[in-house]
């Protein structure tokens, strides 16, 4: 999972992405958020923009201020 998240950190818009979420949860996060540390790679979804994550029906995490 660390490889997937570190790749996500370098592939998004500067300052605004990417964002990640679990397929089974309702919130999205920044890749380094503590709530994403134990999500298995097979349940990881990546979003390129904040808008894309919101349009998927997810809410931003209040901890990492996604």
Backbone bond lengths (Angstrom), bond angles and torsions (degrees), N, CA, C in turn:
res aa  C-N    CA-C-N  psi(-1)  N-CA   C-N-CA  omega(-1)  CA-C   N-CA-C  phi
1 X - - - 1.444 - - 1.522 110.84 -
2 X 1.289 118.83 -36.58 1.455 121.29 -179.26 1.523 110.73 -57.13
3 X 1.345 117.69 -40.11 1.456 120.59 177.90 1.513 110.80 -62.05
4 X 1.308 116.97 -43.37 1.456 121.02 -179.18 1.517 111.33 -63.81
5 X 1.326 117.37 -43.40 1.457 120.52 -179.21 1.527 110.78 -70.79
6 X 1.324 118.71 -40.32 1.456 119.02 -179.64 1.522 110.03 -66.68
7 X 1.324 118.68 -34.68 1.456 121.22 174.30 1.515 110.41 -64.73
8 X 1.326 117.16 -38.52 1.454 121.74 179.69 1.521 110.40 -63.89
9 X 1.327 117.71 -34.95 1.455 120.67 -178.05 1.518 112.14 -66.64
10 X 1.307 118.08 -25.86 1.458 120.48 -175.72 1.513 113.23 -100.78
11 X 1.336 118.70 -4.17 1.457 118.92 -172.25 1.521 114.94 -107.31
12 X 1.333 119.24 1.63 1.456 120.44 -174.53 1.510 113.53 -102.58
13 X 1.333 114.79 -173.79 1.446 121.58 176.81 1.518 108.93 -70.22
14 X 1.301 117.74 143.85 1.464 119.68 -177.70 1.519 111.10 -65.53
15 X 1.335 115.46 122.36 1.443 121.43 177.44 1.517 115.95 81.44
16 X 1.318 118.23 -13.85 1.460 119.80 -175.39 1.518 113.84 -126.35
17 X 1.279 118.66 14.06 1.448 118.84 179.74 1.502 109.57 172.04
18 X 1.243 117.14 -178.76 1.455 125.16 -5.36 1.517 111.30 -77.28
19 X 1.273 113.04 177.83 1.453 121.04 178.13 1.512 107.78 -127.35
20 X 1.322 116.42 155.82 1.455 121.54 -178.59 1.520 109.97 -130.90
21 X 1.330 114.32 157.63 1.461 120.61 177.88 1.514 108.77 -151.34
22 X 1.304 114.75 163.98 1.455 121.29 171.21 1.524 107.23 -91.05
23 X 1.318 116.83 142.67 1.467 120.64 177.52 1.523 112.32 -60.51
24 X 1.338 116.92 -20.52 1.464 120.33 -173.94 1.528 113.72 -105.36
25 X 1.327 118.45 2.32 1.469 121.44 -177.11 1.530 110.77 -118.11
26 X 1.331 116.00 164.51 1.463 121.32 -174.43 1.523 114.62 -99.07
27 X 1.330 118.76 -2.86 1.456 121.64 -178.40 1.522 110.59 -113.35
28 X 1.342 115.81 152.76 1.457 120.59 172.29 1.519 108.76 -115.12
29 X 1.332 115.23 159.06 1.457 122.02 -168.66 1.521 111.05 -140.11
30 X 1.333 114.95 166.65 1.462 120.47 166.71 1.535 105.91 -77.89
31 X 1.330 117.36 150.69 1.480 119.39 -175.59 1.520 114.98 -57.14
32 X 1.324 118.53 -27.38 1.463 120.30 -177.93 1.529 113.41 -93.55
33 X 1.320 118.45 8.22 1.468 122.10 179.88 1.531 110.57 -65.05
34 X 1.337 114.92 141.17 1.467 119.64 -179.40 1.525 112.17 -61.82
35 X 1.324 118.59 -25.79 1.466 121.40 -178.41 1.527 112.41 -76.10
36 X 1.312 117.78 -11.25 1.469 120.84 179.56 1.521 112.82 -100.18
37 X 1.321 118.30 -4.98 1.466 121.52 -173.42 1.526 114.04 -63.60
38 X 1.324 118.53 -28.46 1.465 120.60 -176.45 1.521 113.93 -109.75
39 X 1.323 117.24 14.77 1.468 120.50 178.67 1.526 108.38 -81.34
40 X 1.330 117.57 123.69 1.468 119.97 178.62 1.533 110.93 -64.65
41 X 1.321 117.01 147.30 1.464 122.44 -178.12 1.528 111.59 -54.34
42 X 1.316 117.05 -38.07 1.468 119.52 -177.15 1.533 112.80 -68.29
43 X 1.315 117.74 -13.50 1.469 121.51 177.62 1.526 112.21 -106.05
44 X 1.322 117.65 5.47 1.453 122.69 -175.17 1.532 111.35 -87.50
45 X 1.325 115.74 132.59 1.464 122.55 174.27 1.524 106.37 -119.40
46 X 1.330 117.24 137.30 1.458 121.40 177.71 1.523 109.26 -111.69
47 X 1.326 116.00 141.47 1.457 122.83 176.19 1.523 107.85 -122.03
48 X 1.309 117.29 136.46 1.453 121.44 -178.95 1.512 113.59 -78.53
49 X 1.328 117.40 -24.49 1.459 121.05 -178.42 1.520 110.63 -139.72
50 X 1.314 115.49 161.23 1.462 122.02 175.71 1.527 109.39 -61.12
51 X 1.311 116.55 -43.80 1.467 121.71 -179.82 1.522 111.74 -58.60
52 X 1.313 116.50 -44.23 1.467 121.70 179.45 1.532 110.87 -59.43
53 X 1.325 116.14 -42.10 1.470 120.52 179.15 1.528 110.98 -65.86
54 X 1.324 116.93 -43.24 1.472 120.81 178.93 1.527 110.57 -65.07
55 X 1.316 116.92 -41.89 1.465 120.81 -179.88 1.524 112.57 -66.07
56 X 1.332 116.89 -18.15 1.466 119.79 177.14 1.535 110.93 -78.33
57 X 1.343 116.00 -6.24 1.455 120.13 179.15 1.514 113.97 97.30
58 X 1.334 116.52 4.32 1.464 120.20 -179.66 1.521 111.23 -93.48
59 X 1.337 114.96 158.41 1.465 121.66 178.49 1.517 109.46 -106.54
60 X 1.331 117.79 149.37 1.469 120.02 178.64 1.525 112.14 -70.35
61 X 1.299 116.14 144.74 1.461 122.89 176.67 1.521 109.93 -69.88
62 X 1.308 117.22 135.34 1.459 121.10 178.43 1.528 111.96 -82.67
63 X 1.327 117.35 -19.03 1.457 120.85 179.58 1.522 111.35 -73.37
64 X 1.323 117.09 -50.41 1.466 120.73 -177.61 1.523 112.10 -95.43
65 X 1.306 116.13 0.06 1.470 122.76 179.22 1.520 112.15 55.12
66 X 1.306 115.58 46.96 1.459 121.91 178.39 1.521 110.47 -64.34
